[in-house]
Amino acid sequence: MTRRFLPEVQALRALAVALVVIYHLRPDVIPGGYIGVDVFFVISGFLITGHMLREVRATGRLRLGHFWANRARRILPASLLVVAVVLLTTPILMPITDWAEISRQGLASVLYVQNWALVGNAVDYLASDTAATPFQHFWSLAVEEQFYILWPLVVLGAAVVAHRSRRGPRALTVALLVAFGVLVAASFVWNLITVTNEDPAAYFATTTRLWELGAGGLLAVTIRYTERFRLARSALALAGFGAIAVGALALTASTPFPGTAALLPVLGTVAVIAAGRTSGIGSLSWIVDRAPVQWLGNVSYSLYLWHFPAIVWFTEYAGGEPTKLESLGLLGLMLIAAHASYTYVEQPLRSTAWLKNHDPRSLGLAATTMALACALTLVPTLRAASVEREWDALADTVDVSTELGGTYGAAAAADGTIDVLTNGSTAIRPNPISAEDDTEIALRSSCEESDLSTESSQVCEYGDPTSDTVVALIGDSHARMLSTPLVNLAEERGWRLLGFYHNSCPFSYEERDLRARSCELLNERTMAQLAEVRPDAVVTSYLGESEFRDTDTGMEPGVKGFANIWNEVHELGARVYVVKAVPEAREKAQACVARNYDHPERCAIDREDAMVNRDLVDKAAARAPYANVIDLTDFFCGPEKCEQVVGNVLVYRDTSHITDSFALSLQPYLAQAIPAQFP
């Protein structure tokens, strides 16, 4: 039985977009709502494969140009409209620090490679500190468009093989099943490997998602609709919807995904489509056929396009996530935008005879509008570049001194109070737009962490290699961000400075809670090297937000690990200097400072809120009496507020690391706390 209109598929579209939108609005309500994208993937694979099969079976050939022209009329009008609106409103609605990245992701979205742009960023979609742009959701559309390029070629190849075999229609089915099966199996295995390796690329990569679209393709090849087995088909549909519901409610942002967890939405969607039109006991047709459900299915594409920019815009405007009431208001605006986009953009351009009956015209118009959209992506970048040049010139006037008695940076807090701006100047160093590039010498010299496979930690060496005074800087990236002032001190004082850096691994014998890697193993290797080097002093610091695994030490997690390793360093004959973790940065500090360039004091946060896990070092030091604690907090914070700009110097370059300019301004005070010689 041939069915042209599939109301159950429209209902699945409605469910999928509802899950995604609610998840992005209120992830606490549906913690696994992101699986709506997986539902969309299966639907797309099923429908597109079905369209191609009907043509191949009827004519024995597949018109690639016709196929891609249809896809262009269906996909491009609404998506390019959203791209244009986002790009034109970015200078008005978004902070200037985001403009260049929005331009870059806008270009990637126009070219449908947004998923690979995010892979390049190594962004963890579900639990990332990286701020989302209004284009981030285009990653799934990019996966589908790449599928639309590959899949017709696979179908065409299978059709050629089947034709040459001269074994009739069955040969086409066999060829497609073999080709699809191999691709689906390979993609699924690759998906498992990348997820197991905790590679953030697993979420975005076409190679790890192809199996989901391919599952829909396999279903399209094998499905034969029937009106028989009503009870069984109703049960199958119920089981499918149930699997999707379980996934939406049971999975969370911390679930390794896609992995095997993606089988819930994928197999659930396959089950609903395979069940077909149901009736009688257990049938959900009474819900599926409801006008609001079918309408939501119709506008699902436009709703998906508009929902994420709306959320990003609101979050930026309000300075936080929407409340429940605000979420309802936003949802209403999204639905209005989706209806308008579907009614006045999607449908007219999809069905107009001027394009529909002329494939070259459709493809030509698609190429032209995409080229114009690519040009439009330059607007935010060019405007940001103009402002950046102006701010760079101002930043050059801020001369950070590495000696006592300076004016800028930490020196503006040395008298017990903090001057955010000094000498009547509003210049800020570094420029907030490019603050992320203001990095320490260890990063600039590519002195990175070691590989776990090596027998020892990589050692970064500075200063006088022949000196008898050896100082080691050890710890995570928060220890590493002190490398520039300590390298300067090493050169001034004639030290041999050794750096041992391991990202996200504090110098401790206890493991951080968020990492699967063995920080303990890395630190044991570092200790073995210290035993050979016998340093005169060890300087260390760590991320204050670090949480340590509870290993039943009878103490607060982290205390014993710090104390034991500091005591072991002392037993090697080295002085131990522990720099307390810096106060927590304001979320998107650079963006706030950029918005308030002339009044950066507006970006300050309460001192109490900035003090994260501050007493952990003190508790550990109580068990390691030879450890010297260096507390630099008062260079960041006054009695009530912690500033994001101190003495015309931007304090943070990202969500937690300080700029190298501010680290340089701390050098005189580190010099006071750490002696030049160690008797």
N, C-alpha and C positions, 0 to 999 in steps of 0.2 A: 504494500500500500504506500503510495506517494503522498507526502504531506508538505505543502508549501509554507503554511504559517504554523508556527510552533509556539502556542501561548505559554507552555511550560518553560521555554527558553527565555521568553520575555520576563517571566516571573523570576527566573534565575538571575537575569540581568538586574532586575529591581532589587533582589536580595543582595547581590554582590555590591552594587553601588551604595546601598543603605549601610552595609557592614563597613565599607571603607570610609564613608563620610562620618558615620558615628564614631568610628575608631579615631579618626583624626580630630574630631571635635571633643570627644570625651572617651579617651582610651580606658578610663576606669570602668565604664559601662560595658564595653565589649572589648576585653583585652586582646582578643585574637581577631579583631575585625579586619586586620590587614589581609586575611585569607580571601577577602572578596576579590582581590586581584587574581588569585589562582582560579577562582570560578570564571572570571572573565577570560582567562587564558584558554581554558578547556572549551568554553563556548565558541571563542574565535576559531580555534583549531577545527572544531566540528563544523561550523557553518561554512568556513572558507573551503575546507576540503570537500564538503558536500556540493558547493557551487561548481568547483572544478570537475568533480566526478561526473556530474550531470552533463557537462559539456563534452567531456572526453568520451563518455559512453554513447552520447547521441551523435557526435560528429567524428569521433576518432582522433581529434586533435584538441589542442589547448591554445587559445589566442592570448599570448602573454601580454601584448599591448592592451588588449581589451580588458584583461583582468586588472592590470595595474591602473588603467584609466578609471575603472570602477572604484578601486580602492582610493584613488586620489580624490574623486568627487565625494566619497563617503567620509574620508578622514580629514582632509586638509582644511576645508572652509572654516569649521568651528575651531580647530586647533590653532590655525594661523591667526584667527581673530583674537583668541586668548593671548597668544604670544605678543601680538601687537599692543593690546591693551596693557599687558604687564610691563612691556618695555617703555611705553610712553608715560606710564604713571610711576615708574620706578624713581625718577628724580623727585617726585612729589611725596610718595608714600614710604619709601625705603631709605635707610641711612646710607650715606655716601660710602661708608666702608663696605657695603654689599654690592655697590653698583657694578664693579668690574666682574665679580663672580656671577651676578645675575645676567650680565651680557654674555659671559662665556656659556652659562647653562642655557641661555636663550638660543644661542647659536646651535648648541648641541641638540636642543629640542626641535628646532626647525629642521635639522638634518637627520633627526631620529637616531641619534647616538647618545642620548642623555644617559642611558644606563652605563655606557662605557666611560662617560665623563665622571660619573659617580664612582665607578670602579677605580678610576685613576685617583680619585680623592681618598680611596680606601675608607669611604663613609659607611658606618654601621647604621643602616636605615632605622632600626628599631630602638636603638639606645645610644644615641650619639650626642656629643657636645657641640658638634658642628651645626651651625644655624642653617635651617632649611630655607631654600629660596622658593619663590612662587612657582618654579619650574620643576621642582624635585619629582613630582608625581608623573612627569612625562617619561620617566624611565620605563614604565610598563608599556606605554604606547610605542616606545622605541623597540622594545623586545618584539611586540606584535608586528611592527613594520618590517623589521629584519626577518621575521618569520614569513611575511608575505612575499619577500624577495626570494627566499630559499625554497619554500614549500612548492610553489608552482614548478620550479625547475626539477624538483624531485618527482612530482607527478608526471611532468613531461617525459622525464627519463624513463620512468616506469612504463608509461604508455608506449614509448618507442620499443622497449624490450619486449613488452607484451605483443606488440604488432609483429615484430620479427619472429617471435616464437610460433605464430600462426596457430595458436591453440584456443582462439576464441575469447569471449568476454571473461571467462574464469582466469585466464592468464593475467589480465590486468589486475584483478583482485589479489592474486597471489603476489605479483610483482610489487604492488603497493604495500601489502602487509609485510613483505620482507624488508623493503626500503624503510618504511615507517618504523617497523619493529627495531631495526638496527639503530636508527637514529634515537628513538625513544630510550632504548636500553643504554646506549652510550651516554646520553645526556643524564639519565637518572644516576648511573654509576658515578659520573663526574660530579654531579650534585652532591652525592653522599661523601665523596672524597673531600671536596672543598669545604663542606659544612663541618666534617670531622676535624679538618685542619683549622677551623675557626677563621676562615678567610672571609672578610666582609664582602668580597666580590661575589660570593655565592648567592647573595640575595638579588643582585642586579644582573648578573651575567646572562646573556642569551644562551650560552652553553649549558648552564645549570637550570634553565627554565624551559628549554625546548621540549623536554619530555611532557610537560603539562599541556602545551598546545598540541603536541604529537598524540597525546592520549585522546584528545578530541578528534584528531584526524583518523586514528585507528577505529574509533567508534563510528565515524561517518562511513568508512569502508564496509564495516560489518553489520551495521544496524539494518533491520528489516521490521518496519512497524506492522503491528497486528492489533486487532481488537479482541483477540483471545486472551486467556489467562488474566482476567481483570483483577482478581484478588491478588495474585502474585505481583502484577505490575504496580498496583497501588502500594503494596508492601515495599516493593523496591524503591518507589518514589519517596515513601515515608523514611525509609532507611537512608536514602541519599540526602534528603533535607536534614535528617537527624545528624548525619555525619558532619555536615557543614555547620550546624548549630553547635555541636560539641566542640569542633575546632575553634569557632568564634569565641566560645565561652571558656574553654579550657586552656588554649594556647595563650602565651603572653609574649611580651617583648624579649624576654630572656630565653625563650624556646629556640634551640638551634633550628634555623629555617633557611631554605626549604627542607632539605633532609627528608627523613621518613614522615615527619609531621605533615608535610604537604600532601601526603596521600589522603588525608581526611577530606579536604575540600575537593581534590582532584577526583577521587573515586566517588565521592558524594555527588558531584556534578554529573559525572558519567552515568551514575545510577538514575538520576532524575531524568536525564535526556533519554536514556535507554528505555525507561518505563513508558515514555510517550504520553499520549492522552489517556488519563485514567478516569474511571467512573465507578459508581457503586460504593460499597463499604470501604472505608479507609481512603477514598479519593480526596485529593486536595484541590480538585477543580473549582470548588466553590470559593477558594481563596485565589487561585491562579487566575480565574476569569474576572475578578473584580476590576472595574475600570481604573481605580487608582493604581493598582499593581501593574496593569498593562501600560498605563501612562508613564509610570516611573521607569518601566523597562524601555519605553520609547526614548525618554530623555536621558537615559543613564549615561550615555557618552558625553553629552553636554554638561551634565551635572558633575561627572568626574573631572572634566576639564576645569570647571569654574570653582569647585569646592576648595581646592588647596590654596590657590591665590587668595581667596576670600579669608581663609583662616590665617594665612601669613600676614596679610594686610591688617587684619584686626589685632592680631597679637602684637604687631609692631606699634600700632596706634595706642592700644590699651596698656602696653608694657607688661602683659601677662596673658595667661590662658583665659579663654572666655568662661564665665560662670554658666550654670545650667540655663538661666534665663537668657543670657546673651547667646548661648549656643542655639537656643530655639529661634531667636531672632536671626542669627546668621543662617540657619538652615532655611528659613523662609526666604531670605534674599537669594540664597543659592538656587532654590527651586524656581524662583522668578527668572533668574538669569538663565537657568537651564532651559526653561520653557521658551523664552525669547530666542535663545540661540538655536534651539531645535526648530522652532516655527519659522523664523525669518532668515536663518543662515543654512542650517543643515539640509532641511527638506527642499527648499527652492533650488539650491545649487546642485543637489543630488539628482533631482528629477527633471531639470530643465532640458528640453529637447536640443537646444543649441549646443549643449555639452554631451548629453547622453548619447546622441546619435553620431558623434564625431570624436573618436578616440584621440587622434593627434591633437585636436583642439583642447581636449581635456588635459592631456599630458603637457602641452605647451603652456597652458594657463597655470598648471600646477608648478612647472619649473619657474615661470616668471614670478609668481607670487612668493615662492620660496626664496628666490633670489632677492626680492624686495625685503622680505622678512629678515634675511641674513644681513642686509645693509642696515636695517633698523636696529639690529643688535649692537651696532657701534655707538648709538646715541648715549646710553648711560656711561660707557667706557670713556668716550671723548669728553663728556662733561666732567667726569671724575678726574680725568687726567689734568684738566685745566685747574681745578681746585687743588689737586695734589702738588702741582708745580708751585702754586702760591704758598701753600703750607710748608713745602720743603725749604723754600727760601727763608721763611720765618724760623723754621727749626734750626737752620744753620747759625742763627744768632744766639742760640742757647748753648753756652760753652760749659760743659760739665767738668768740674774740677775733680781730680783724684787726690787732692791735698786738702787738709783742713783749712777752713776759712773761705770756702767757696760760697757761691750764691744760689746756684741751681741744684735741683734734685734733693737728695737727702739732707743737704746742708740747710735747706729751708725749714727743716724740722728739728734742727739740733738744739734749739733753745727751749724745747718743751711745748712749743706750739707749732702749727703747720701753716705755712704760707703756700697756698695752692699756686698762685701766680706772684712773681716778684718783680721789683723794679718797674712797675707799671706796664710790663710787657704781657701780651696775650699769646706770644709764640709758644708752641708746644713741641718738644722733642721727645721721641720721633713723631713724625707726621702720623696721626691716628689711622689714616688710610693704609699706610704701608708698615704699620707697627709690627706686624708678624715677621717682617724681615729684619727687625732689630734684634739679632740673635747673638748668643755668646760665642766665644772663640772656638769652643769645642765643637759646636755645630758648623761654624763657618769652615773649619778645617776638616770636616767630615770625620771627626773622631767619635764614632758611634759605639754602641754596645757590641759585645761579642756574640758569636753564635753558640748555642748550647752544645753543638757537636764538637767544639774545640776543647782541648784539655785545659786551657787556661783562659782567663779574661784578657781582652785586648787592653793594652796599657797605652795611654796617651801621655807623652812626655813633653815637658816644657822647662824653660829656665836653663840653668847650667848643668849639663849632663855629667860634669866631673865633680860637682859639689858634694861635700860630705854631709850637708844638711838636706835630708830627704823628707818631703811633705807629700802626703797622699790625699787627694780629693775623691771621695767615694760616695756612691749612692745613685739615686734615680735622676730623672731629668731636672729635679729641683735642686739637687746638689750640683749638677752640671751647669745650671744657669749662674752659678757663682764663679765659673771658671775664668772669666775675663779679669775681674779684679784680683783673683789669686795668681793668675799668670803674671800680671803686672807686678805683684808683690814678689813673686819668685824671681823675676828679672832684676828688680831693685835690690833684693836682699841676697841674691846669689844662691837661692834654693835650687834644688832639683825637684820639680813638681811632677807627680805622677797622677794621672786621672783614670779612675775605674768607674765607668758609667753603665748602668743597666736600666733602660727605660721601664718605668712602673715597678721597679724593684728597690725599695729602701734597703739600706745597709742594716740587715736584721736577720736573726735566725728564725723568724716567724714569717709565714707566707701571707702576702696580701690576699684579700678575699676575692678579688675580681679576676685574677689571672690564673689560667690553667698551667702556665709555665712554672718551672721550678726556680723561683727566686732564691730559695735556700741553697740550691746546688750552685748557682752563680756566686753567691756570697761565700760559700765554702771554698770555691776555687780562688776567689779574691783573697781570702784569709791565707790560703796556702802560699800565694805569691807574696803577701805581706811578710810572712814568716821568713821568706828568702831575702826580701829587700831590707827588712828591719827599718822602717821609716822612723823619723824623729817625731813626727806628728801626723795625725789623721784628722781631716776636716770632713764633716758629713752633714747632710740635711735631707729632707724628704717632703713629699706632698702631704700637707696637713689633713686632707680629706681621706687619706689612705685608711682602709679598714682591714684589720688582720683577722685571720681565721682563729676561732676559739679552739685551742688545743689542750684545754683543761690544765692550764698552768697554775690555776688558783689566783690568777691576777687578771687585770684587764688585758684583753688580747693586744699584743704588741709590746707590752712593758718588758716582759722577760726576754723577748728576742732582742730588743735594743740593749738592755742591760748586759746580757751575756756577751754579746759581740763587742761592746765597748770595753768590758772587763778583759776580754781576750786580747784586744788591741793593746790595752795598758800592760798586760803581762809580757807583750813583745817588746816593751820599753818605749812605747810611743805615747805622746800626749794626745788626748782626745778632745776635739772641739766640735760641739754639736750646735749648728745654727738652727734655731727654732724655725718651724715652717712659717712661711710668710702668710699674712692674713688672706682670706679668700677674696677673690676679685668679684666685682660686680658683674652680673651676667651681661655679656656683650658690652664690656667697658669701653672698648674703642668706639663702638657705634654711638654710645651715649656721649662720649667726649666730642666726637665729630659733630653731633647734633648741637652740642652746647660749647662750641669751641671757645667762645669768649667768656663763658661762665662754667668751667668744668667742675666747680664745687657742687653743682646740681647733681653730679653723678656719684657723690659720696654715699656710702652705706653705713648703717649703724655698726659701731665697733663690736657690739655683742654678736651681731650676725656674722661678722667676718672672722671671729675667733673659732676656728674649727679644730677640734681635737688638740687643743693647745696644751693641755696638762699632761699629755702622754709622755712628752720628753722629760718633764719634771719628775714624774713618777718613776721613769726608768733611771734618771740620774740619781734618784735617792738610793737605788740599788747598785749604782756604779759611781762611787764617790769621787773617782778621779776624772770623771767626765766634766768638761767645762762647757756650760751652756751659754750660748751667745743669743741674746734676744734683741732683734732689730725692730720689733713691733712699733716702737714709738717713732720710727722714721716713716712709717706708713699711716699711722693713726694718731689722731688727737684723743682727748678724753672721751669724746662721744662718737666721732665719725672716723672712718677710714677713707682716705682720699684715693681717687684714681689718677690724679695729677698732683705731684708734689714738687714745688719749686720749678714750675714750667716743664717738668719731665713727666711723660706718660709712664705710669708705673707698670701696667700689664700689657703684654703683647698678645695674649690670648686669655682663655678662661682661668688660668692659674699661674702661668709663667711670667716673670717680670721681664721688662725690656732690658737689653744690655746697657742702654743709657742709664737706667736707674741703678742697675747693678754696679756700674762704674762709680756712680755717686756715693755708693755705700763703701767704696774701697777705703777711705780714711778711717772709717769706724771698724772695719774688719782688721785693719792694720793695728788699731789700738787694742783689739781683743786678742789678736794672735801675735805673740812675740816674734822678733826677728831671729832669735837664737833659742835653742832648747837644750839647756844644760843636762 
